[in-house]
């Protein structure tokens, strides 16, 4: 839920930011004494206490115990992420080390995402995720037909993503080499670049007309093609640094930790969220660089209601081919995490684009 800057005075913004930064660093409730000693807030302790009480009344802060200081609420974190967080300055050496580490594995997308995920976990000290989104259907950029004998064919399909799929076919009657070549040319002319649900009856009838006496080949071949390219990919989720969750008191509860690990095993909910299939309970904040941030109860995955998820899609040209993300407590170093995920995802996208340009 995006909050307007004008809803808080400059002093309240300063105090809220100082409380979030202090709580992220030490995990303890923050009192007025901490703020005055830090020198960040220059007004008196009494004024700070009054401002903190007003921020609590507005829903930006919470007081876990009567005598304790305050901690940020989800609304406080959301305002911080949307309006107060400063951009973490990634050094030139960090950027170069990142790009060099990723280029080593640039031959395969999965390898690049795995390397990027490990870097994200190491550089942020949180649990990192690499996601390959679900694909409802694929398209084929090239067809080949290989004749084994008079009745047996092998259909070869090269997908738009570069994967190769094959199907064995047994024909109801003998076919000639010329008929096989004619059908392969027809497949490449009529069925490349379209999904299974776009292969219509009129297209099949047109192909049968062109094939003449070998029209009986069209139906079984198209059936194999539709079965292959309409098969949904379930998506992939990989996790790095699950043990890092134990570094934060928020995950000391064994029941919550067990539920979180089970979620990683099931993967469907997270893959659905990051693939854009699951509608959030509340709108997440999206920075100008495309980084998505879900805080606490904003997560549609129920067991993540005390966690935050930050992720950014990875693109190859105009196509989204995956995503990189971080899961951690709501007491997250958003400034660093948002910038790191942005930088790493952009580096992966750049390397994939470089690879495309060389081909």
N, C-alpha and C positions, 0 to 999 in steps of 0.2 A: 504494500500500500504506500504509494508515494506521497510524502507530506510536503507541504509548501514551506519554503524557507521563511516566509513571513510569519509563520505561526509561532516562532520563537524570537526573542530579542537576541542581540549579538552577545550579551553577557550569558544568557542561558545557553546559547550555542557553545560558547567557550567552555562553560562548566560541564555541559554534557559531553563534549569531546574529551575533556580532561579525565572525566570519570570513566568513559569507555576505554581510553588508552591505558589508564592505570589498572583497571580491572582485567583487561586482556593480558597485561604484563604479569600481574601477581595473583590473579584469581580470587582476591579478597574484596569484601565490601569496601567502598571508598567513603571516607568521612571528610568533613570540612578541613580538618587539621592537615590531612595529606595534601589537599589542594593548595592551602596557604603555604605549606613548607616547600612545595614544588616550585613556587614562584610563577607558575603559569597564570594563575588567577590572583589578581592583586587586591581585590576588595577584602573587607573584613570577614572573619569567620561567621559572624552573625548574619551578614548579607548573604554569604554562600549558603548557609543553612536554610535561609528563607527561599532562596532560588531553588535549592534542591527539593524543598518541600513542594514548591509550585510545579517543578518538573515531575515529581512523583504524582501529584494530583492530576497532571495532564497525561499521565500514562507512560512517560518516557523513562522513569526510574522505578525501582522496587526496593523495599526495605525488608530483607529476609528475617531480621529480628528487630525487636523494638529498640534495643540499644546499639544496633549495628549501623554502619554506614549504608550507602545505597549501591545497588548494582543496576546496570542497564536492563530495561525490559526489551521484549522483541521490537516494540515500537521505537525504543531508543536506538537499538542497533539499526533498524531500518532507516531512521532519520540520519544516522551517522553514515551509513553506506551511500544513501542518496544525496546527502548535502554537505557532509563534513569531512569525509575521508580524503586524505591527501594521497596523491599518487606516489607509490613507492618508487624510488629512483633505482632502477636496475643499472648497475655499473656496466661500462663497456666490456670489461673482462668477463662478467657474468654472461653477457649476451654472446660474446665470441665463444666462450666455453660451451654454452648451450648449443649454438649452431654447429660447432665442430663435433660435439658428442652425437648429435642427431644425424649429421651427414654420414657418419660411419655406417649407419644402418639404413640408408635411404633406399635400398633395393626393394624392400617390402614394406607396405603400409603397416601391417601388424607389428613388424619390428620397430618401425619408427614410433608408433604409438606406445609400445612397451617401453622403449628408451625414454620417451618424453614423460611417461607416467612415473618412472623411477626417479627422474630428475625432479619432477614436481614434488614428490614425497620428500626427497632429500633437501630441496631448497626451501620448502615451507615448514617441514617437520609435522605435517599432517598426513592423514590417509589420502592417497591419490587414486583416481579412477581413470580407466581408459574404456571408452564405449564405442562399439561399432553399431550404428543404428539399425533398426529393423528395415528390411526392404520388402515392400509388399509385392513387388514384381520386378523382374529384370528385363532388359532388352538385349537383343543380339545384334552385333555389328557385322558378323560374317558367318555364313553357313558353308559347310563342305559335306559332300556325300562320297563315301568310299565304298566301292563295290567289292564284296568278298567273293561272291559267286553269283550265279544267275538269280538267286532268290534272296540273298542276304546282303544288307547294307549297314554301314555305320554312319549315323548322322552326327556331325561334329558342329557344335555351336560355340562361338567365341563371344562372350558377353561384353557389354559396354564397359564393364569394370575390369576386363582382361582375363576373367576366369574361362576355363574350357570345360564344356559339358558334352558328354557323348551318350548316344542311345543306339542300341542294336535293333534292327528291323528285319522281319522276315516277310517278304512280299507274297501275295496270294498267287502270283503268276510270275514267270521269268521276265526279267527286264533287260534291255540292251544298255550298252555303255552310253550310247547317244541319249537315251531317255534319262539316265542318271545325270548326265551333264546338263541336260535341259532343265530338269527339276532343280538342280543346285542353283542354276542361274536365276530361275524363277523365284526361289526362296530369297536370294540376295536382293532381287529387285522389289519384291512385294512385302517381305516380312522383317526386314532389318529396321531397327530403331523404334519398334512398336511393342507394346505390352500384350500379354495374353488376352486381356479383355477387349483389345482393339482388333483382334483377328476375327472378322465377321464372316457370316455365311456368304454374302456377295463376293468377298475376296476369295473364298474357297471355290465358289462356283466359277469365278473368272479363271483361277488357276487350273481347275479341271478342264475347262474349255481349251486352254492353251496346251495342256498335256495330251489331249486327244485320246488315243487308244490306251494310254497309260494313266488315264485320269484316276484309276483305282489307287495310285500311289499317294495322291494328295491327302486324303482323309487320315490314314494312319500316320503319315509324316507330320501333319499339322497337329494331330492329337499329341504326339510325343513332344512337339515344340511347346504347346500350351501347358502341358504338365510340367515341363522343365522350367519355363520362365515365369510361371505363375506360382511356383512354390515359394512361400514366404520364408525369408531368413529370420530366425528367432532373435537376432542381435547377439552381441557378445559384450560381456562385462569382465574386466580384469581389475584387480585391486592390488595395490602396493602399500605396505606399511600399516597393516591392520593393528600391529602391536603398538603403533603410535597412539591409538585411542586410549591405551592404558596410562598414558602420560598425563591425562586430564581427569580431575576428580569427577567430572560430569559423567564419566563412563565407568566409575567404580562399581555401580549397581550391576551385579552379575546378570540379573534378569534382562536389563536393558542391553547389556553387551551381547548376551546370547541372541536376543532378537535382532540386533544389528548384524551379527555374523550370519544369521539365518537369512536375512535380507540379501546379503552379498551372495549367498549360495543360490537363492531362488532367482535373483537377477532381474526378473521380469518387470517388477515395479520401477526399479531405477532405469532400466533400459527404456521403458515406456515413457518415463518422465523426460529423460534427456533426448529421446527421439522425437519429442513433441506430441506423443499420442495421449498423454495424461494431462488433463486440464488442471492447473493449480487451483487450490482452494482460494488463494488470494493471488493477485498479480505480483510476480516477482519484479525486483528492480533490475533493469537492464542498463548497463552503462553504454556510453557512446561507442565503445569498442566491441560491443556485443557480448560481454560477459554477463551471465545470468546468476543472480544471487537469490536463494531461497533461505529465509531465516525462520527457524523454529516451526511454529504451526502453519507457516506459509507452505511448508512441504506437504504435498498431497499424500506422501508415504507416511502413514500414521506413526510408525515407530521412530521417525526422524523428527518428532515434534520438539525435541530438545537439542537438535543439531542444526548445523547450517551446511548448505550445499552450494558450492560455487563452481560453475563450469562454463566452457566456451566451445562452440562447434569448431571442428577442423574441416577446412574446405580444400578440395582439389579443383581448381578453376572455380566454376559456379556451383559445383556439387558438394553437398555436405557428406563427408565420408566417415566421420567419427566425432568424438568429443573428448576433451580432457577436463577433469574436475577434481575438486578437493572436498572431503567431508571432515568436519570437525565440530567442536562445541560452538554454541552461539557466541561464546567468548573467544572469537577468532580474530586473528590479526588481519582484518579485511584489507587494510592498506597494502600489505605485502602480498597476500594471497591473490587478490584481484589482478594486480600488476604482473605477478609471476605467471598465472594461468593465461593472461592475455599474451604475454611475451612468448611463452612456450607454444601455445596453440598457433600463434602467428608464424613462429619459426617453422613448425611442422608444415603449415600451409605453403609457406615460401619454398621449402625444400621439395614438396610435391609438385609445385608449379615449375621449379627449375628442372625437375625430372621430365615433366611433360614437354618442356621447351626443347630438351635435348633429343627427344624421340622423333 
